[in-house]
Amino acid sequence: MASLKALKIRIGSVKSTQKITKAMKMVAAAKLRRAQEAAEAGRPYAERLEGVVARLAAKVGGADNAPLLLSGTGKDQVHLFVVATSDKGLAGAFNTNIARLARRRADELIAQGKTVKFYTIGRKGRGVLARLYRDQIVHSDEPGDLGKLTFESARAYADDIIARFQAGEFDVAHLFYATFKSVLTQEPTEQQILPVKVPAKAVGDDTDGGAVMEYEPDEESILADLLPRAIAIQIYRALRENAASEQGSKMTAMDNATRNAGDLIKRLQIEYNRSRQAAITTELVEIISGAEAL
């Protein structure tokens, strides 16, 4: 049994830890509100732009002059996984779930004889993937605070990925991130960003609310300018979703840690009281035994 002094020191240590986790929970809650508002505000624009690109792409179809970002290389042998996580931990399973989804999809493609490369955004994602795919990581970046990232940051990532695609480094690019659902739920998500994937429902759909859509200049020219922006928007949306998901997961993790610390303090306090009572009882027995001996 631990000594009374050791128990008292441990109780004080756990109480200090509890204060830290409680403060971190409050900070995460404050950041979550801003991050959630930013993520939700960006969804309508990203979805609308995706719909416009899908309709234009459906019109262009397999035309010979279709942009490379839409038509692709004609192969799917080499896949690039853009894995977006955070630089910091203490966020529950947020980073692990994203990396786990990427690892599972990579193993599936490798089993089919495909080549998989990784483009990591975030230190935690690289840390998990490097243990199994160190030689397949072609680029890694540490973006810092996800809540402070701007569209220019996402545009830089998009330009780099597009340049690698045009240089023939890969055939298909997939984006991995966490979609924010609620404080308790962040869903790992995979999205193909290159070549731009046209939803089946968009094929042959030339209307929007009953109005026929006509584009000027031609669809190919619009797509050539719109596709790079659409890819940057999807990456920016993923980073915004990650920012909200990180704070939601961190808030939940710190809340659980605070409650666990409270439970541990109660158990240690009970053990301390029992040890103290046993020590007092032993002293009383010794006193009484000594008095009787006299």
C-alpha positions in Angstrom: 0.0 0.0 0.0 1.3 3.4 -0.9 2.3 5.8 1.9 0.1 8.7 2.9 2.6 11.2 1.6 2.8 9.4 -1.8 -1.0 9.3 -2.0 -1.3 13.0 -1.1 1.3 13.9 -3.8 -0.6 11.9 -6.4 -3.9 13.4 -5.5 -2.4 16.9 -6.0 -0.9 15.9 -9.3 -4.2 14.5 -10.6 -6.0 17.7 -9.5 -3.5 19.8 -11.4 -4.1 17.7 -14.5 -7.8 18.0 -14.1 -7.5 21.8 -14.1 -5.5 21.7 -17.3 -8.0 19.4 -19.1 -10.9 21.5 -18.0 -9.2 24.7 -19.3 -8.4 22.9 -22.6 -12.0 21.9 -22.9 -13.2 25.5 -22.5 -10.7 26.7 -25.1 -11.8 24.0 -27.5 -15.4 25.0 -26.9 -14.7 28.6 -27.7 -12.8 27.7 -30.9 -15.4 25.1 -31.9 -18.1 27.7 -32.3 -16.1 29.8 -34.8 -14.8 26.8 -36.6 -18.3 25.2 -36.9 -19.7 28.5 -38.3 -16.9 28.7 -40.8 -17.4 25.1 -41.9 -21.2 25.4 -42.3 -20.9 28.7 -44.1 -18.6 27.3 -46.7 -20.7 24.2 -47.5 -23.4 25.9 -49.8 -20.8 27.6 -52.0 -18.7 24.4 -52.4 -21.7 22.3 -53.1 -23.1 24.8 -55.6 -19.8 25.1 -57.4 -19.5 21.3 -57.5 -22.9 21.2 -59.1 -22.0 23.7 -61.8 -18.8 21.9 -62.6 -20.7 18.6 -62.8 -23.2 20.0 -65.3 -20.5 21.5 -67.4 -18.5 18.3 -67.3 -21.6 16.3 -68.3 -22.0 18.5 -71.4 -18.3 18.2 -72.4 -18.3 14.5 -71.7 -15.5 12.6 -73.5 -14.7 15.4 -76.0 -11.2 15.4 -77.4 -10.7 19.0 -76.3 -11.9 18.3 -72.7 -9.5 19.7 -70.0 -7.0 17.3 -68.6 -8.3 17.9 -65.1 -11.6 16.4 -66.2 -10.6 13.8 -68.8 -7.7 12.4 -66.8 -4.7 10.5 -68.1 -6.8 7.6 -69.2 -5.2 5.4 -66.6 -5.7 4.6 -62.9 -2.5 2.9 -62.0 -0.9 5.5 -59.7 -3.1 7.0 -56.9 -2.2 10.1 -54.8 -3.8 10.2 -51.3 -4.0 13.7 -50.0 -4.4 13.1 -46.3 -5.4 16.2 -44.3 -5.1 16.0 -40.5 -3.8 18.4 -37.8 -0.5 19.2 -36.3 -1.6 18.7 -32.7 -2.8 15.8 -30.7 -5.1 15.4 -27.6 -8.1 15.3 -30.0 -9.3 11.8 -29.4 -9.5 9.6 -32.5 -9.8 12.5 -34.9 -6.4 12.1 -36.6 -6.3 8.3 -36.2 -9.7 7.8 -38.0 -8.6 9.8 -41.0 -5.3 8.0 -41.3 -7.0 4.6 -40.7 -9.4 5.2 -43.6 -6.5 6.2 -45.9 -4.5 3.1 -44.9 -7.5 0.8 -45.5 -8.1 2.3 -49.0 -4.3 2.1 -49.7 -4.1 -1.5 -48.8 -7.1 -2.3 -51.1 -5.5 -0.6 -54.1 -2.1 -2.1 -53.4 -3.7 -5.5 -53.3 -5.1 -4.8 -56.8 -1.6 -4.1 -58.0 -1.9 -0.3 -58.0 0.7 2.2 -56.8 -0.2 4.6 -53.9 1.6 7.8 -53.0 0.8 10.1 -50.1 0.6 13.9 -49.9 0.2 14.7 -46.2 -1.2 18.0 -44.7 -0.7 17.8 -41.0 2.0 16.3 -38.7 -0.2 13.7 -37.1 -1.3 12.1 -40.4 2.3 11.9 -41.5 3.3 10.3 -38.2 0.8 7.5 -38.6 1.4 6.8 -42.3 5.2 7.0 -42.1 5.3 3.8 -40.1 4.0 1.8 -43.0 4.5 4.0 -46.1 7.6 6.1 -45.4 9.0 5.7 -48.9 5.6 6.5 -50.5 5.2 9.9 -49.0 6.0 12.4 -51.7 5.2 15.6 -49.8 4.3 16.7 -46.3 3.4 20.0 -44.8 2.6 21.3 -41.3 -0.2 23.9 -41.7 -0.3 25.0 -38.0 -3.6 26.1 -36.6 -6.3 24.8 -39.0 -8.7 27.6 -37.9 -6.4 30.2 -39.2 -5.8 28.8 -42.7 -7.0 31.0 -45.6 -8.1 30.2 -49.1 -4.7 31.1 -50.3 -3.2 28.2 -48.3 -5.7 25.8 -49.9 -5.0 27.3 -53.4 -1.3 26.7 -52.9 -1.9 23.0 -52.1 -4.3 22.7 -55.1 -1.7 24.4 -57.5 1.0 22.0 -56.3 -1.2 18.9 -56.7 -2.4 20.0 -60.1 1.2 20.6 -61.2 2.1 17.1 -60.1 -0.9 15.7 -62.0 0.0 17.6 -65.2 3.6 16.3 -64.9 2.3 12.7 -64.9 3.3 11.8 -61.3 -0.1 10.2 -60.7 -3.4 9.3 -62.4 -6.0 9.8 -59.7 -6.0 11.9 -56.5 -8.2 11.3 -53.4 -8.7 13.7 -50.6 -9.1 12.4 -47.0 -10.5 14.5 -44.2 -13.2 14.5 -41.5 -16.7 15.9 -42.1 -18.0 17.7 -39.0 -21.4 16.3 -38.0 -21.7 17.2 -34.3 -19.5 17.6 -31.3 -19.6 13.9 -30.8 -19.5 12.8 -34.4 -16.8 13.5 -37.0 -17.1 11.3 -40.1 -13.9 10.3 -42.0 -14.5 11.1 -45.6 -12.8 10.2 -48.9 -13.4 12.3 -52.0 -11.9 12.0 -55.5 -10.6 15.4 -56.6 -8.6 14.5 -59.7 -9.7 13.9 -62.3 -12.9 15.7 -61.4 -15.6 13.1 -60.9 -19.0 13.7 -62.5 -21.9 12.4 -60.5 -24.2 10.1 -62.4 -27.2 12.3 -61.7 -25.5 15.2 -63.4 -25.2 13.4 -66.8 -27.9 14.8 -69.1 -29.1 17.3 -66.5 -29.1 20.7 -68.3 -31.7 22.4 -66.1 -31.7 24.1 -62.8 -35.2 24.7 -61.3 -36.8 24.3 -64.8 -34.5 26.9 -66.5 -32.3 25.9 -69.4 -28.7 26.9 -68.6 -26.6 28.4 -71.5 -22.9 29.2 -70.9 -20.7 31.7 -72.6 -18.0 31.3 -73.7 -18.1 27.5 -74.4 -18.1 24.9 -71.7 -14.5 23.8 -72.3 -13.1 27.4 -71.8 -15.2 27.8 -68.6 -14.1 24.5 -67.2 -10.4 25.2 -68.0 -10.7 28.2 -65.7 -13.2 26.8 -63.2 -11.7 23.4 -62.5 -8.5 24.6 -60.6 -10.7 26.9 -58.5 -13.1 24.0 -57.8 -10.3 21.8 -56.6 -8.9 24.5 -54.4 -12.4 25.1 -52.9 -12.8 21.4 -52.1 -9.4 21.4 -50.3 -10.4 24.5 -48.5 -13.7 23.0 -47.5 -11.9 19.9 -46.2 -9.5 22.1 -44.1 -12.5 24.0 -42.6 -14.3 20.7 -41.8 -11.1 19.4 -40.2 -10.8 22.6 -38.1 -14.3 22.1 -36.7 -13.9 18.3 -36.3 -10.6 18.8 -34.5 -12.1 21.2 -31.9 -15.2 19.0 -31.5 -13.1 15.9 -30.9 -10.7 17.7 -28.6 -13.6 19.1 -26.6 -15.1 15.6 -26.1 -11.7 14.1 -25.3 -10.9 16.8 -22.7 -14.4 16.5 -21.1 -13.8 12.7 -20.8 -10.3 13.3 -19.3 -11.7 15.8 -16.8 -14.4 13.3 -15.6 -11.9 10.5 -15.5 -9.6 12.6 -13.4 -12.5 13.3 -11.0 -13.2 9.6 -10.7 -9.5 8.9 -10.0 -9.3 11.6 -7.4 -12.3 10.1 -5.6 -10.7 6.6 -5.6 -7.4 8.0 -4.4 -9.1 10.0 -1.7 -10.9 6.8 -0.4 -7.6 5.0 -0.4 -5.9 7.9 1.4 -8.7 7.9 4.1 -8.4 4.2 4.6 -4.6 4.3 4.9 -4.9 7.2 7.3 -7.5 5.4 9.4 -5.4 2.3 9.4 -2.4 4.3 10.6 -4.4 5.9 13.4 -5.8 2.6 14.5 -2.3 1.1 14.6 -1.1 4.0 16.7 -4.0 3.6 19.2 -3.4 -0.1 19.5 0.3 0.5 20.3 -0.6 3.2 22.9 -3.1 0.9 24.6 -0.7 -2.1 24.5 2.0 0.0 26.1 -0.3 1.3 28.8 -1.4 -2.2 29.6 2.2 -3.4 29.8 2.9 -0.8 32.5 
